Amino acid sequence: MAFVNSVPLRLSASSTSAFCGRHSSSGGSGGGSGGGGGAAAAATRLGGRHSPVSAPTRPSTRHAAVRASVTPATNEDDLPLVGRAEDAVIPAGTVPRREMLAALTAAVAATAAAGVAGGVPAADAAPAVLTKPSWEQVPLSAETTLFDMSFSPTDPNHGWLVGSRGTVLETNDGGDSWKPRAFKNLDSDDEINYRFEVVTFRGDEGWVIGKPSLLIHTRDGGVSWERVPLSPKLPGDPVLITALDKEKAEMTTTAGAVYLTENGGRNWKALVKETIDATLNRTISSGVSGASYYTGTIISVLRDGQGSYLAVSSRGNFFLTWSPGQDFWVPHGRDSSRRIQAMGFVRDDVNEGLWMSTRGGGLQTTSGSPDLTASETLTFNKADLKSGGYGILDIAYRPGTNEVWAALGGGALYVSKDGGKSFKPDKTVGKIGTNLYKIKFFSKDVAFALGASGVLLRYNPQSA
């Protein structure tokens, strides 16, 4: 049983139908007529007792070792010339070809020697040292797509990395090296079919979300894990979870339900009174202009540091926001005819604004403190980023600086030095050959870019 103020509560049939978007026959007050509002605000039991999952075992042998390196791109036109060409020219036809080449080589060597002797400093006469790449590849024993990464704020050297086909990797040296882990007895025959999409840690408290629908939890930093049962009445599948404190976390589903647990997942309290479908149906019935094209489930759900949420429709035709204290999600139309590719918070703070990328490589941001309580279309300002038609998959702001990074389709990385107003391609990394789906800054100097085919890049602050 779940207890709120010492009153035992269960997920009733009426509250389930209300949270799935059915209208109450008796209507409601204050905009709650379309979703069976108050029933879902009580604590909701999502499952029974936890079933134990043993600690990660020895590295899995199914992953093939990947040894890759990134060679910095060099531009020969940028290398300084040694001597002058006219000093080494010998009129054609006066000497044999072999002697002419020998004379040319001697002339160049003499000019360089003269520079060392006194005329030109030796450092100016020699080619410059190659620029250190902004991002360097970290070798991994995995070839799968990487989806998420988390480091414990209390132990920045300890982190976890998750991906497709059951990929789980752990580091204890800040990300320099990663060791594969496996969850024994977690449907071991089908473990390779799990796609772990979210990992989050706060101290020793950690959570992982996977597909097919799966939620697992650790209280001891990953030494042991337990599977958290999910009720079949849960609206939608878990899509995002954020560790907040000891045994405390906040979880969102694909239907827009937001739940809070304070006892390690045994009981959950609903923070939103209705699902997104119920909100959209109510909005349509109220006659709001343009609401008829709001359809589909949500993807790309993000939570900022203050607890506000941002979600994008799976069809890319609208986005929604929700902040603590609000009863419902607020839908917002896009101000472009192009579908939404991805969205996020500027500097991980809703008060700093939102960024939006659209199909075809468009990028735009709002100003600070956007009004997210109104359903009117927000004003976005276009950024100067010439992507060549490639979509922008993620944007990341380097803390404490005006540096902003953009990951584009095909593995291209673009950088802005003016806070995101204009971008230029970063040519120091070279050709990655695969998409980078997420860039995560954990501090000013610690960041990683996650991609397909087991590609993991680490940020090099010395190149900034």
N, C-alpha and C positions, 0 to 999 in steps of 0.2 A: 504494500500500500504506500501511497505517497501522502505526505502530511504537509499542510500549509496552515499555520496557526493552530496546530493540533487537531485539525479536522481532516479525517481521511477522505481522499477523493479518488475517483476512478475516471477513466476516459469513457464517457457514456456514448450511446449511439447517437443521441441528439447533438452532443458536442462534436462528434466526428463528422456528422453530416454538415454541421455549420462550418467546420474548418475546411471542408472540402468544397465549399462555395455554394451550398444550397440555401435558398431564401427561406426565412422563417415565415410560416403562414400568418403569424400575428404581426408581421412587419417589424418595426423597431424605431428607435428615436436617434436623433443626432447622427444620421449617415450610417447607421448600422443595419439598415433594412435589408441589405443584400448578403449578409454573411453569417448570421447567427452569432453576433458579436461576443457577449460576455462569457459564454461557456468555455471558450478556449483560453481565457486569461488565467484560469486556475492551474494548479500544478497538474502535469500529465505524466502518467507512468508509461514509458516507452517500451519497457521490457521487464523480464523477470530477473532471476539471479544471474550473475555473471558466470560464464563458463571459462575456466582457466586456459590460458595459452602459455606454453612453456617459453622459456627464455630463448633468444636467438641462438642458433646453433652454429656450428663451424661454417665457413664460407661455402656457398653453393657452388657446385662444379659445373652447373649448366651455363654459366657465363663465360664467354671467350675473352681472353685478355686482349685489351686494346692498347696498343702503344702508338700514340700519335703525337706529333709535335707540330707547332705552328712556326713557320719560317717567316720572319719579318720581310715585308715587301720592300725592295730597294728601287730607287729611281736613279738610274745611271746619269740622268741629266743633272741631278743635284750634286754629283761628286765634282770636286774642284779639279781643274785642269793643271797639269804640271808642265811648266814652260810654255812657250808659244810655238804654234805650228810653223810659222814662217821662219823661225830660227833653224828648223830641221829640214826644210825643203831643199832637195837637190834636183836641178833641172833634168827632166826626163831625157833619156837617150845618151847622157854623157858617161854613165857608168852602168855596169851590169846590174840587174835587179837585186841579186843577193847582196852585192856591195852597197847598193843604195839603202836597203833595209838595215844593214849593219850600221851604216853611217847615221841613219835616222835614230836608231836605238841609242847610239853613243851620244848624239846631240841631246836627246831627252835626258839621259843619265847625267850629262855634264851640267845641264840647267838645274836639275834637282840638287846636285852636289853643290853648285854655287849657292843655292838657296840655303842649304844647311850651313855653309861656310860663313855666310854673313848677309847676303842680299835679302833673302826671304826667310822668315822663321820656318823651322822644319814642320811645326804643327800645321802651318798654313799650306805647306806644300804636299802634305799627305792626305789621303781620303779621310773624311770624318767618320767617327764611330757610328755604327748603325743605331737608329732610334729603337729604344726598348719598346716592345709592343704594349699597348694599353691593356690587353687581355691575353693571358697565357693559358693554354689547355692543360687540364689536370688529367693524367691517365686514369682510366677506370676499368674495372673488370666487368663491364656491362656494355651492351650494344643497344640497349632499349631506350625509349623516350623517357626523359627525366621531367617530372612534373612539379615537384616542390622540394623545399629544403628548409630546415629550421635548426637554429643554434639556441642553446639555453642561455638566457640573459645572465644567469648566475655562473655559468661555466662556458665562456665563448669558445673554448677548444673542443667542446663536445657537441657534435651535430649529427643530423640524420638527413638522408637523401632518399626520395622514393620515386618510383616510376612504373612503367608498364611491365607486364609479364612477371609480376611478383617481385620487382626490384626493390630491395631495401638495403641501403648502405649506411655505414656508421663511421665517423671520424672522431679521433681523440687528440688530433694535433692541429685543430683549426682549419681543416680542409685540405692540408697538404697531401694526405693519403686517405683512402676510403676502403673499408673492408665490407664485403657482402655479408648480409645476415639473412636468416630464414626463420619463419615462424612455424615451428614443428607443431603438428596436430591441428593446425588451422586449415582444415580441409586439405591436407598435404597433397593428395592426389591432384587437386585442381589449383593448387597455390599459384602455379605459373600463369593461370588465366586471370588472376586478380590484377587489377590496375590501381595501384595506390596513387591517389591524386593529391592528397593533402596530409601534411605532417606539421604539428605545432607542439612546442615545448615551453614550459614556464617552470624553471627549476627542474626537479625530477619528474614533474607531472607532464605526461606526453599523450598525444592522441593522433590516430591515423585514420583517415577515411579512404575506403576503397570501393571499387566496383567489380563484380556485382555488390549491391548494397552491403556495406561492412563498416563497423566502427570498433576499433580496438583501443585499449587504454593501458598506460603504465604509470605506476606510482614511484618507481625506483630507478628512473633514468634509462629504462629500456632493458634492465636485467631480466625482468619478467613482464609479460603482457597478458591481458584478459580481454575476451571478446564481450562487448556490450550488446545484449540482445535488443533488437529493434522491433517494436510492435507492428503488426501488419496494418494497423489503423493509422500509422504515421503518414501524414500527408506529404507525399513526395519522398525522394531519397536524399540522404545527407549529401550536401555539396560543399560545405565549409564548416570548419570548427576552429575555435580560437581558445587556447589555454589562457586562463586569466589568473589563477592562483591555485593553491593546493586544493585538489578535487573540484575546482570550479572551472567551468568552460561554457562557451556560448556556441550553439550549433544552428545552422540554417539549412533548409531543404530546398529542393528544386521547385516546390510549390510556394515558397516564400514564408514558410513557418520559421519562426525564430524561437529557440528554446534556451533556457538557462538551467544548468545543474550546479549544485553546490555540494554534492555528495558522491562525486566520482561517476555519475551517470546512472545511479539507481533511480533517481526521480528527476523529472524535468518540468520546468514551469514555462508556459507559453507567454511570450512577450508581445505577440501581435494577435489581434482579435480575429483576423480572417485571412484566408489565403489570397494570393494575388488574383486568381481567377474570380473569386468572390468580389474583390475590390473592383476589378475591371467590369464585371457584369453590373455592379451597382453604378459605376461611373457611366456606363453606356445608357442604363435606364434613366439616369438623371439628365440626359440630353447634352452632355459635354461634347463640344465640337471635336470631331476627329477621333473619338474614343473607339469607333468601330473597328479600327485596324489594330487594336491592341490584342494580340493573340499569342498563344504559345507559352511554353515554360521559360524559366530563366536560366542563364548560364553566367559564367564569369562574375560570380558573386565576390565582392570585396568588402572588408571591414577596415575602417581607419582606426587610428590610435585612440579616438574618443568614443568609439562604439557605434558610429554611423555606418550604414550599409549602402552599397551601390550594386545594382544588378542589371544585366542586359538581357533583353528578350532573345530567345534562341533563334528567332528570325531576324534579329538585328534591326527591327523597325521601331523600337522604343526602349527606354530604360526607366528604372524605378529607383527611388531613394527611400530610406527609412532611418529615423534617428530615435534614440532612447526617449521614451515618453509618448511617442506617437502610437495611435491604435492601429493605423493602417499604412501600407505602402503608398507612396505618391508616384503616379505615372507621369513621365515627361516625354514629349515627342522630340525627335531629332530635328535640327534646323537645316538638314541637308537631305537631298534626294537619295544620297548614297547610304547604303546599309552600314550599321555600326560594326566595326571590326573588333574593337576592344575599348575599355574605359578604365579609369582609375582616379585616385585622389592625387592632387598636386602635393608633393612632399608628405604623403600619408596623412593629410589633414584636410577634412572637408572645408574648413574655414579658409584654406589657401586656394580652393577651387577644384574643378574637375578637368580632366583631359579626356579627349575622345578621338579615336582614329576611325576612319571610314574606309570602305572598300576602295581600292585604287590608290591608297597611299596618302590620303588626306589626314592632317593632324590639326586639332584646334583645342583651345583651352578657354575656360571661363575666367572671369576676374575673381578676386577673393570674396569670401562670404556670399556665395550665390544663394538666392531665395529658393530653397528646396521644399517649402511648404505649399507652394502654388503649382498647379499642373500646367501652367503656361510654359511655352518653349523657352528654355534658357538661351542667353546670348553667348555664343562662342566666338573667339577670335582665332583666325587662322595663323598657323605657324609656317615659317619658311623652311620647308623640307621637300626637296626635289627627289622623290623616291624612285622615279622611273617606272611608276605603276605598281611597284611591290607594296603589299600590305604591311602596315605597322602592327606588329604583334604585341609589343609591350613597351612601356616607358618607365624609366626609373630615375629618380632625382638623387644626386649625391648629397648626403646631409652636410649642412654648413657651408655649401658652395653654390655657385650658379651653374654647375655642371649637370647636364641632363643627358641620359643615354637612351637611344631608341633601337629596338631590335626589329629588323625588317625581314620579310620573306627572303629565302635564299641564303640566310646567314649573315647578311650585311649589318654592320653596326654603324650608327650615326651618332655624333656627339654635338651638343650645344654648350657654348661657354657663356651664354647670356640669359640663362634661366629658362630656355625653351622657346625663345623667339625665332631663332634661326639655327639650322643644323647643317653639318657637313659630314660626309662619309669619313669614317676612321679607316685609314689604309695601313695601319701598322700591324693588324692582326693577320691579314692575308685571307685567302679563300677558305672558309670553314666547310662549305659543301653541304650544310644541312640547316634547317630552321632552328632559331633560338626562340623559345616560347616564353621565357620568363627571365627577368633581371631582378636580383634582390640585393639591396644594400643593407647590411647589418650594422654598419657604422660608416664613418667617413672613408675609411681605408679598407674595409672588408666588404667585398661584393662578389657575387657569382652570377653567371649566365647559364641557364639550363636549356638543353636542346635535345634533338632527336639523335638516334644512333649512338647514345652514350656520350655525347659531347658535353663537357663541363668546362667552362672558362672561368678563370679567376682574375679579378681586377688587379692591375698593377699601379698603385698610387704614385710610384716614382716617375711614371710617364706623364703625369698630369702637369 
